[in-house]
Amino acid sequence: MTRYGMVIDITRCNGCYNCFIACRDEYCGNDYPTYSAAQPDKGSFWIKIIEKERGKYPHPVGVAYTPILCQHCDEANCVKAAKNGEIYRREDGIVIIDPEKSKGKKELMSACPYRVIYWNDEKNIPQKCTFCAHLLDAGWKEPRCVEACPTAALKFGDLDDPNSEVAKLVAEGKVEILHPEYNMKEKVSYIGLPKRFIAGTVVFGDTDECADKVTVTISDGQEKETLKTNNYGDFELDGLPSNKEYTVRISYTGYKPQTFKVFTRDDVCMGDIFLTRK
Amino acid sequence: MSEKVFINCTGGGPIRVHVKNGKITRVRPLVFDENDAPPWTIEAGGQKFTPPRKACVASFALTEKERVYSKDRILYPLKRVDFDQNGERHPENRGKSGYERISWDEAINIVSGEMKRIRSAYGPEAIVSRGSSHHNWGNVGYRSSTWARFFNLIGFTDILDNPDSWEGWHWGAPHAYGFFWRLGNPEQYDLLEDALKNTEMVIYWSNDPDSTHGIYGGNESALWRIWMRDLGIKQVFLDPYCNYTAAIHSEKWIAYRPGTETALAMAIAYVWLTEDTYDKQYIETHSLGFDEFKSYILGKEDGVAKTPEWAAEICDVPARNIIALAREWASKRTMLSSGTKGGEGGACRQAYATEWARMMVFLAAMQGMGKPGSNIWGTTLGPPFNATLDFPGYAQGGINRLAKKPAVNPVKQRIYRLLLPEAILNPPIKWMGDGFCGNSIEQQFNKYVYPLPGCSEVKMFYRYGGAFIATMTETNRWVRMYQSPKLEFVVNQDCWWCTETKFADIILPACTNLERNDISEWASAGGYSVHGAGACNHRVIVYQQKCVEPVGESKSDYQIFCELAERLGVKEEFTEGNTEEDWIKIMFDSSDLPKYISFEEFKKKGYYIVPQLENYKPTPSLRWFYEGRECDTPDLGNAKRNTEKGKELGTYSGKLEFVSQSLLKHTPDDDERPPLVHYIPSWEGHQSDLAKKYPLQLISPHPRYSFHTQHDSHVPWLSDIPGHRIWKDGYDYQVVRIHPTDAATRGIQNNDIVKLYNDRGAVLLIAQISERIRPGVVHSCEGSAKYDPLEPGKAGSIDRGGCINVLTPSRMLSKNVPGMAPNSCLVEVSKWEV
C-alpha cells in the first residue's frame, strides 16, 4: 500500500526558499475543497525553514537550514486530539485537517509538538501542509515544494515501495527523525540534522604560524576522537550530542600540550589557541 | 472554465503558468518532458554528473502570480493632482502629492502633447529617457527592443548606463587581460567540466553565486557547487560577510575589512614571489611588465614591501592566515571565483576597485590561468554548451535590429546615469567613458560634456520600468533632481509602483510579460554577455505565451509606444506595419531556430530545449592562451579570433599586462588607476578621518531573495523570509546585519528597529545580530522596492522602506573611473525609538 513520506537532506539545502515560495504559490488564493482552504498571504509557514547560525567569527561560521513541515505522523497527536474527525489520516498516510469540520478548533494547533499547524484568522481554521494531496490525487508525483527544490534536498515518495528513493534512504539507516522522543512515527525524516561541533584554531605561539598537523584529541571520558589541524591550524569535530562535557587535548612535538574542558550547550568555538615551546 | 497552462519566462527562469477563469492560479518551474533533448553528463572522479530535467529557477521566479496581482500594480493612467500642463506644474511636490485616475486618451494626449511642445521648443534632445534592468523579460516587448526603437526613432538624450554590478572589472580588468567585449568579464566556456575533473580548490573572493546566480540562471548552478563538495574540492571564501554560498560551503572563511582586498591580494603575490611558488615560465611567455610589478610588491618603488604583515594590519586578517592561504593556493590547482560571472562582486563596487579587479587577474595569471583546473571562474557559467544554434539575446537590439529600417538616434547628447541629478541640478557636467565600453578599450577614454554645445538641456524625463532610487547611489540627489523646476515634465511607465514612480507627473501602466506574448531565451542577454545562457544547464528558448489579460487598464509597452508614435505621426515608421506577434515571428525567423522546429510547433509547445552536440568537444576558456594556441572558444566578441592575432588576448600587447599599455597610452599620469596596479587606501574606508564619526563600514550587496527592486515588497511572500524582511510593529523592515560586539556596544538587540545613518541620510532597518558579519561592518542589501520617507517628498527625510542607497556616496571609483562605489560607505547605527 502507498505510504507517502519525505526525506530532507539538510546537507544539500542552500536556503533558497523555493519550497516555501512554491507552497505559498500553491495555496495562497487557492481553495482545494475537502483538502484545504486558501493559505493567508502572510504569517503561515506550512513549510518553514529554521535557520541555525553555527559558530562564531572568525572561524568557523555557517548556517544549517532545516525545513519543517507537517511530519504526517502515523501516530499523530493531532489526529488523536481531534475527537470528531477534524483531523484524519488518509489511507496513503497523509494527515489532513478538514477545512470544514475544524472551524473554530484553535486548540488543535497545540496538539502538534512540532508546531506546524497555523491558525487562519480570516477563515477561523487550523491549517498545515497536506503533502499537496489534491495534486497527488490528480496524478502528480510530488508536492510543489519538492518540484521546486533545485538541489534535491527534498525527496518524496512511497515509503512502502522498497524501490523508492525515500524507502532506500530509510532502509540504509541514513535518516533520523527530528524528535524521536515524541514517538509519533513521523513520515518525514532528515539527513544531516545539525548537532554540535567543537572547533578551534591552533597557532604556534613562538613563530605566530598556523599550526598545521597538530594532534587534537576530543574525549567524552569513554570514547576518544583524534584529529589533525589543517593548514590554517583549524580543527573541527561535528556531529556531537548537545549538553555534554568533552576534554580537548592539543599536542605537538616540542610544544607544551594543552587541555580544555568544554561543554556542548551550543557549538563550541574555542578560538585561537597559542602553543608555547616546551 | 477548465485550467489552461502557459509557458513564459522571467529573469529567474522559465515557468509554467496555470490559469483558471482568466486568473493565474499557480506558477511552476518548467519541467521538461520525454520529447525534449536529453541532458549532458560529465564524468569526473569516478562519478557521473547530470542535471535534473527541470528548470531550477530562482525563488523570485515563483512569485509571478503574486507579482502580477501585486497591490503595487499600477492599474490605471494617473495624473498628479497638482500638475496642470497648461498652468501650475508644482514640480516641488513631486514625491509628495497624490494622483487622480485619468483615461488613456487623456494620458496619451498629455504625454504626446508635452513631447511635441518640448521637441518644438527645445529640440528632441530636451527629452531624456532610460529604463532599468530586469523588470520584465522578452526580446520584443522589453526595454532594449520596443523602448529603444521608439526613442531612437524620435530622437532623445540617451543615458549611458554605468556597469553597476561589475564596475571595477569593467574599468580595470580590460587593461590587464582584454575581454572589453565582455565588459571586463572573462570567458567561462567549459569550466564546469574542467573544475570537476581538475580543480582542487575554489577561492570565492567577494562572490556569492547562490545569491547572484550568473545573473539570470536562478538556482541552476547551486548543484554544481554541491557536486564539487561531493568530489572533495575545497571551497574557501574571502568576504567580510559569510555570504549565502559560504554559509553552506565554506571550509575556510577569511573576513577582511571592506576596501582592503587589494592589499590582501598583494600580500599573496608577495608570498609567491619570495617563496618562488608561481608559474615563472607562464609569466615570462604570457605577460608584460612583471618586473615592475615584482619591484612594487617587494617594496622597491615606495619602500613598502607588500608583506603579509603589512596587509594584516590593513585588512585585519592575521598574517599567518594570508601566508597559509597563499601557500595552499600555490600548491593546489585553484579556480579563483571573483564574481558571479568571473568578475563581479561587492569588492568591485568601491573606491579604486579597478586595482582589486586587476590584482585578481594577476593572481590567476601567476598560477597559470588557463591551465587545467586553474582559471577565473564564477562557478555559475560554463556547462557543456551548444553554441552552434544562434538565437539573439534580449540586449541585441530587439525589434530595432530586425526592422527594415533600424532607427538611429539623431541626437548626440548623452548623460551619464550616475550624474543625472547633477546634470539636471548643476550643469554643465563632464565625465570620461562611455558607460558600457564593449566595443573597444578606447571607449573608456572618450570625453563627454553635458549639455553638448549647441544642444538644449533636458526638460522632460521619460522614466521607463524600474528604479534608479534604491539601485544608484545617494538617493537624496535623485529626490532633489525630481523636484527641480528644470524638469518641466516627468513620465513614469512601469508595471508597479516602485521607488520613484511617485515622482512623476503622469504615470502610464504597463502590463507584465505574463500579460502579452513575447519570445526569448532563458538567461540570454547576448551582445556583451554572449552565451549567458551558459548560466543554465539547458538552453531553453521560450515562446512567452500570454497567460492572462492585462491587469487593470495596463497595456503592453509596444501598444503604449504605438499610441504615442501615432500622435507624433511616426506610427508607420515605428511599426513597419507589424504587430507584436509579427515581430515575434520575425525574431524567430532571424534565428537558427527554424532549422530545428516550426514556428507553429514552437508557439504551441512554448519552449524548445537546444540539443547537445554529439561528440561534443570542450574548449575550456583560456586553455588556448595557456597553451599558446589560437582561440578555439566560441567567444563571438573576440575580434582577434580567427585572425593572425588569434593567439592574443584583447589587450594592446595581446599579453597579460602587469603594466597596462592602454593606461600608459591614454592616462599615463593617473595616480588613481596607474598603468602599474597599486594599493590605494579607500577615500571612505576604515582609515578615513570620517571613520571617527561613522565607525562602521556598510556593505550593500545584491539581494538574495529579490532581483534589484523588481520583486521585494511587491511580493509580500518574500517579506516572510527572515533573511530578507521582518515584520515588526505593523511594518516589514529590511534586515541589517550587525556583529554581536558592535550591537552590544550600542545597546542593540536582535529584532530592534535601528537607524543607520551618516551625513547623507538615514534609513530605518531591523537589526539581525549575526556572527556572519565581521566586527566593524554592517550588511544590508541594495535594491529595496520601497522608498518610504517618513516625510514624503522631502529630500533628507529618514527612509523606512529599506532604501540603503540613501546612505551610499555618489563619489566615483576614482578620478578617471566613473563607476559607482556603494561599498565605500561609513555609517553609524543606533536604536530607533519613535
Interface residues (C-beta under 8 A of the other chain):
Chain A: R12 C13 N14 G15 C16 Y17 N18 F20 I21 A22 R24 D25 E26 C28 G29 N30 D41 K42 G43 F45 E51 E53 G55 K56 Y57 P58 H59 P60 V61 G62 V63 Y65 R144 E147 A148 P150 T151 A152 V203 D208 E209 C210 D212 N231 Y232 G233 D234
Chain B: T25 R26 V27 R28 P29 V31 P52 K54 C56 V57 A58 S59 F60 L62 T63 K65 E66 D210 G218 N219 E220 A222 L223 I226 C242 Y244 T245 A246 A247 I248 S250 K252 W253 I254 A255 P318 A319 R320 N321 I323 A324 L325 R327 E328 Y705 P716 W717 L718 S719 D720 I721 P722 G723 W727 H739 S770 E771 R772 I773 R774 P775
